[in-house]
Amino acid sequence: MKATIYDVAREAGVSIAAVSQVINGKGKISEERRNEIFLVMERLNYRPSVIAAALTGKKTYTLGLLVPDISNPFFAEIAHAVEDQGHKLGYSIVICSTHNEDERIERYLTLLQQKSVDGMIIGTGMDNLELLSPLVDKSIPIVSIAREMASPYVQTVHVGDFEGGKLAAQHLLELGHTRIAVLAEHLKVSSSRERIRGFREALAGAGLELPDASVKSGGYDLLRDGKRQTMELLQQEGRPSALFCCNDLLAIGALQAAKALGLRVPEDVSIVGFDDTILASVTDPPLTTIAQPIEAMGKLAVDLVIAQLANKADAKPEQVLKPELVVRKSTGAVSK
């Protein structure tokens, strides 16, 4: 038979009210006693009814996570980090893949509200921030992850994209590259714009320009776009000696293009990615990239939502984490 709150109370030697207070994070119960009750719940495989909790206005211990594409390794790793931290804190995560389409975003936001999620983590681009109004009206905490979001009602966790772009440029400049092109996803994505801006600034500091013609942007089919854009760039006269790709999937597409053209990486062309997903270390050659602290971002996003639920929210609207250059085998000194 399925365990009930009465079974937990009897096994833990406490009242039903005490168990309820532990479940809802209330009451003056010591941390040691709370942990004992949680252990009993785990042993009995007791799970409070989400539906019953929603109907009574209590927490459901579920969070929603919107990502643009769960098949993208970066967002798969974000989802894993969010799910792992949520699990540690007793929360389940409902993951929705939006394909960056406002119609899907609106449908998923409605669905998650119907499921009475306690909070929302948004990692997808949104053209229409008005879609968040129903959540704001219900005081549902919202945290944006890996994206900047211009809303006073949303806390943001992201890497320093501008600084990451500068790191990529500085690395290539140190290797002697001056003919450089950039591959980006759709330029409505704020992270891509900031990475390009940082890259440009570092080049300008070295007396170099990045012409608009040397910046190639595409849609959201990143592998295909990266390969197509690189094929175009590497077959033109005065081809670039180095490419900065605004994410690792674009960089992998660039690696495929170089191989298809019979060019060696890094001897003929150097390639830098951005993200440092698990794929970056298994490409041929392994990819030099700008690492995002993915696990730390996922953990912090969950912590910020839960802090808002407990009315202990950090006043800072934006949490910016530090990017790091990871040098592997896809970059080398410019050929003389």
C-alpha positions as CSV (number, residue, x, y, z in Angstrom):
1,M,0.0,0.0,0.0
2,K,1.1,3.6,-0.7
3,A,2.5,5.3,2.4
4,T,0.5,8.1,3.9
5,I,1.3,11.1,6.1
6,Y,0.0,9.1,9.0
7,D,2.6,6.3,8.3
8,V,5.4,8.9,8.3
9,A,4.2,10.5,11.5
10,R,3.9,7.1,13.3
11,E,7.3,5.9,12.0
12,A,9.1,9.1,12.9
13,G,7.4,9.4,16.3
14,V,6.0,12.8,15.7
15,S,2.6,14.4,15.1
16,I,1.0,14.7,11.7
17,A,1.2,18.5,12.1
18,A,5.0,18.2,12.5
19,V,5.3,16.2,9.3
20,S,3.2,18.8,7.4
21,Q,5.4,21.6,8.8
22,V,8.5,19.8,7.5
23,I,7.0,19.2,4.1
24,N,6.0,22.9,3.8
25,G,9.2,24.3,5.3
26,K,7.4,25.8,8.3
27,G,7.4,25.5,12.1
28,K,10.1,25.6,14.7
29,I,11.6,22.1,14.1
30,S,15.3,21.6,14.5
31,E,17.4,20.8,11.4
32,E,18.3,17.4,12.9
33,R,14.7,16.5,13.4
34,R,13.7,17.7,9.9
35,N,16.4,15.5,8.4
36,E,15.1,12.5,10.4
37,I,11.6,13.0,9.1
38,F,12.9,13.4,5.5
39,L,14.8,10.1,5.9
40,V,11.6,8.4,7.1
41,M,9.7,9.8,4.1
42,E,12.5,8.5,1.8
43,R,12.5,5.1,3.4
44,L,8.7,4.8,3.1
45,N,8.8,6.3,-0.4
46,Y,6.2,8.8,0.7
47,R,5.4,11.6,-1.8
48,P,2.9,14.3,-0.9
49,S,0.1,14.6,-3.4
50,V,1.0,17.4,-5.9
51,I,-2.7,17.8,-6.9
52,A,-3.9,18.0,-3.3
53,A,-1.2,20.6,-2.5
54,A,-2.1,22.7,-5.6
55,L,-5.8,22.7,-4.7
56,T,-5.0,23.9,-1.1
57,G,-2.6,26.6,-2.3
58,K,0.5,24.8,-0.9
59,K,3.8,24.3,-2.6
60,T,3.9,21.4,-5.1
61,Y,7.7,21.1,-5.0
62,T,7.9,21.3,-8.8
63,L,9.7,23.8,-11.0
64,G,9.4,24.5,-14.7
65,L,12.4,24.7,-17.0
66,L,12.1,26.1,-20.5
67,V,15.0,25.5,-22.9
68,P,15.2,26.1,-26.7
69,D,16.4,22.7,-27.7
70,I,17.1,19.8,-25.3
71,S,19.1,18.0,-28.0
72,N,21.7,20.9,-27.8
73,P,24.4,19.5,-25.4
74,F,24.7,22.8,-23.7
75,F,21.0,22.9,-22.7
76,A,21.0,19.2,-21.9
77,E,23.8,19.9,-19.4
78,I,21.9,22.9,-18.1
79,A,18.8,20.7,-17.6
80,H,20.9,18.1,-15.8
81,A,22.4,20.6,-13.5
82,V,19.0,22.1,-12.7
83,E,17.4,18.7,-12.2
84,D,20.3,17.6,-9.9
85,Q,20.1,20.6,-7.7
86,G,16.3,20.4,-7.6
87,H,16.4,16.8,-6.6
88,K,18.8,17.6,-3.7
89,L,16.4,20.1,-2.4
90,G,13.3,18.0,-2.8
91,Y,12.0,19.5,-6.1
92,S,10.9,17.8,-9.3
93,I,11.7,19.6,-12.6
94,V,9.3,19.7,-15.6
95,I,11.4,20.3,-18.7
96,C,10.0,21.9,-21.9
97,S,11.8,22.3,-25.2
98,T,10.5,25.4,-27.0
99,H,12.4,25.7,-30.3
100,N,12.5,29.4,-29.6
101,E,8.9,29.7,-30.8
102,D,6.7,32.1,-28.8
103,E,3.6,29.9,-29.6
104,R,5.2,27.0,-27.9
105,I,6.5,29.1,-25.1
106,E,3.0,30.4,-24.4
107,R,1.5,26.9,-24.5
108,Y,4.2,25.6,-22.1
109,L,3.8,28.5,-19.7
110,T,0.1,27.9,-19.6
111,L,0.6,24.2,-19.0
112,L,3.1,24.7,-16.2
113,Q,0.8,27.2,-14.5
114,Q,-2.0,24.6,-14.7
115,K,0.4,22.1,-13.0
116,S,0.9,24.8,-10.3
117,V,4.7,24.8,-10.5
118,D,6.3,26.8,-7.6
119,G,8.8,28.6,-9.8
120,M,10.1,29.0,-13.4
121,I,13.6,28.8,-14.9
122,I,13.7,30.1,-18.4
123,G,16.7,29.4,-20.7
124,T,14.9,30.1,-24.0
125,G,14.8,33.3,-26.0
126,M,11.6,35.3,-25.8
127,D,10.4,38.0,-28.2
128,N,7.3,38.8,-26.2
129,L,8.0,39.3,-22.5
130,E,4.3,39.9,-22.0
131,L,3.9,36.2,-21.9
132,L,5.4,36.3,-18.4
133,S,2.6,38.6,-17.1
134,P,0.4,35.8,-15.8
135,L,3.3,34.4,-13.8
136,V,4.2,37.8,-12.4
137,D,0.5,38.4,-11.4
138,K,0.6,35.1,-9.4
139,S,3.9,36.0,-7.8
140,I,5.6,32.9,-9.3
141,P,9.4,33.4,-9.1
142,I,11.1,33.6,-12.5
143,V,14.8,33.1,-13.1
144,S,16.5,33.4,-16.5
145,I,19.4,31.2,-17.1
146,A,22.1,31.6,-19.8
147,R,20.1,34.5,-21.2
148,E,19.8,38.2,-20.3
149,M,16.2,39.2,-19.9
150,A,15.1,42.8,-19.7
151,S,12.4,42.5,-17.1
152,P,12.4,43.9,-13.5
153,Y,10.5,40.8,-12.4
154,V,13.2,38.3,-13.6
155,Q,16.5,37.4,-11.9
156,T,19.2,36.4,-14.3
157,V,22.1,33.9,-14.1
158,H,24.5,33.9,-17.0
159,V,28.2,33.9,-17.9
160,G,30.1,37.0,-18.8
161,D,29.5,36.7,-22.6
162,F,31.3,40.0,-23.3
163,E,34.3,38.9,-21.4
164,G,34.2,35.4,-23.0
165,G,34.3,37.0,-26.5
166,K,37.3,39.1,-25.4
167,L,39.1,35.9,-24.1
168,A,38.6,34.2,-27.5
169,A,40.0,37.2,-29.4
170,Q,42.9,37.6,-27.1
171,H,43.8,33.9,-27.5
172,L,43.8,34.1,-31.3
173,L,45.7,37.4,-31.4
174,E,48.4,35.9,-29.2
175,L,48.8,33.1,-31.8
176,G,49.3,35.7,-34.5
177,H,46.0,35.6,-36.3
178,T,44.7,38.8,-37.9
179,R,42.3,37.3,-40.6
180,I,39.5,36.2,-38.4
181,A,35.8,35.5,-38.9
182,V,33.0,34.9,-36.5
183,L,30.1,32.4,-36.7
184,A,27.0,33.2,-34.6
185,E,23.5,31.8,-34.2
186,H,20.6,34.2,-34.7
187,L,21.6,37.7,-33.7
188,K,18.4,38.2,-31.7
189,V,20.1,35.9,-29.2
190,S,21.6,38.4,-26.6
191,S,24.5,36.1,-25.7
192,S,25.7,35.9,-29.3
193,R,25.6,39.7,-29.6
194,E,27.5,40.2,-26.4
195,R,30.2,37.6,-27.4
196,I,30.7,39.4,-30.7
197,R,30.8,42.8,-29.0
198,G,33.6,41.5,-26.7
199,F,35.4,39.9,-29.5
200,R,35.3,43.2,-31.5
201,E,36.6,45.2,-28.6
202,A,39.6,43.0,-28.1
203,L,40.4,43.2,-31.8
204,A,40.0,47.0,-31.8
205,G,42.5,47.1,-28.9
206,A,45.0,45.4,-31.2
207,G,44.2,47.9,-34.0
208,L,42.1,45.4,-36.0
209,E,38.6,45.7,-37.3
210,L,36.0,42.9,-37.6
211,P,33.9,43.9,-40.7
212,D,30.3,43.0,-40.7
213,A,31.0,40.8,-43.8
214,S,33.2,38.6,-41.5
215,V,30.3,37.9,-39.1
216,K,28.1,35.1,-40.3
217,S,24.8,34.4,-38.5
218,G,22.2,31.8,-39.1
219,G,19.2,30.2,-37.5
220,Y,18.9,27.5,-34.9
221,D,20.1,24.5,-36.8
222,L,23.5,25.0,-35.4
223,L,25.5,22.1,-36.8
224,R,24.3,22.6,-40.3
225,D,24.6,26.4,-40.1
226,G,28.2,26.1,-38.8
227,K,29.2,23.8,-41.6
228,R,27.5,25.9,-44.3
229,Q,28.9,29.2,-43.1
230,T,32.4,27.8,-42.8
231,M,32.3,26.3,-46.3
232,E,31.5,29.7,-47.6
233,L,34.2,31.5,-45.6
234,L,37.0,29.0,-46.3
235,Q,36.4,29.0,-50.1
236,Q,36.6,32.7,-50.5
237,E,39.7,34.6,-51.6
238,G,41.8,35.7,-48.6
239,R,40.1,33.1,-46.4
240,P,40.4,33.6,-42.6
241,S,43.1,31.8,-40.7
242,A,40.9,31.6,-37.6
243,L,37.2,31.3,-36.7
244,F,35.5,32.2,-33.5
245,C,32.2,30.3,-33.1
246,C,29.7,31.6,-30.6
247,N,28.9,28.1,-29.4
248,D,30.3,24.6,-29.6
249,L,27.8,23.2,-32.0
250,L,28.7,25.9,-34.6
251,A,32.4,25.1,-33.9
252,I,31.8,21.4,-34.6
253,G,30.0,22.3,-37.8
254,A,33.1,24.4,-38.7
255,L,35.4,21.4,-38.0
256,Q,33.2,19.3,-40.3
257,A,33.5,21.9,-43.1
258,A,37.3,22.1,-42.8
259,K,37.6,18.4,-43.0
260,A,35.3,18.3,-46.1
261,L,37.5,20.9,-47.8
262,G,40.7,19.0,-47.0
263,L,42.0,21.7,-44.6
264,R,43.9,20.8,-41.4
265,V,42.9,22.1,-38.0
266,P,44.8,24.0,-36.6
267,E,47.5,24.1,-39.3
268,D,45.3,25.7,-41.9
269,V,42.6,27.2,-39.8
270,S,42.2,27.6,-36.1
271,I,38.7,27.2,-34.5
272,V,37.5,28.4,-31.1
273,G,34.1,27.5,-29.6
274,F,32.1,28.7,-26.7
275,D,30.4,26.6,-23.9
276,D,32.8,23.7,-23.2
277,T,30.1,21.0,-23.4
278,I,31.0,17.4,-23.2
279,L,31.4,17.2,-27.0
280,A,34.3,19.8,-26.9
281,S,36.7,17.2,-25.5
282,V,35.8,14.4,-27.9
283,T,36.0,16.2,-31.3
284,D,38.9,15.6,-33.7
285,P,40.9,17.6,-32.8
286,P,39.6,18.4,-29.3
287,L,38.1,21.9,-29.3
288,T,39.6,25.0,-27.8
289,T,36.6,26.8,-26.3
290,I,35.4,29.3,-23.8
291,A,34.0,27.4,-20.8
292,Q,30.7,28.3,-19.1
293,P,30.3,27.1,-15.5
294,I,27.2,25.1,-16.5
295,E,26.9,23.2,-13.2
296,A,27.2,26.4,-11.1
297,M,24.7,28.2,-13.3
298,G,22.1,25.4,-12.9
299,K,22.6,25.2,-9.2
300,L,22.4,29.0,-8.7
301,A,19.2,29.3,-10.8
302,V,17.5,26.7,-8.6
303,D,18.8,28.4,-5.4
304,L,17.5,31.8,-6.6
305,V,14.0,30.4,-7.2
306,I,13.8,28.7,-3.9
307,A,15.2,31.8,-2.1
308,Q,12.3,33.8,-3.7
309,L,9.9,31.2,-2.4
310,A,11.3,31.6,1.1
311,N,11.2,35.4,0.8
312,K,15.0,35.4,1.1
313,A,15.8,36.6,-2.5
314,D,19.1,38.2,-3.3
315,A,18.5,41.8,-4.2
316,K,20.9,41.6,-7.1
317,P,18.8,41.2,-10.3
318,E,21.7,39.8,-12.3
319,Q,24.3,37.1,-11.4
320,V,27.2,37.1,-13.8
321,L,29.6,34.1,-13.7
322,K,33.2,34.1,-15.0
323,P,34.1,32.5,-18.3
324,E,37.3,30.6,-18.8
325,L,39.5,29.8,-21.8
326,V,40.1,26.1,-22.2
327,V,43.0,25.5,-24.7
328,R,42.9,22.2,-26.6
329,K,44.1,21.2,-30.0
330,S,41.9,23.2,-32.4
331,T,44.0,26.4,-32.3
332,G,47.6,27.0,-33.2
333,A,50.0,29.7,-34.4
334,V,49.2,31.3,-37.7
335,S,51.0,29.7,-40.6
336,K,53.7,31.9,-42.1
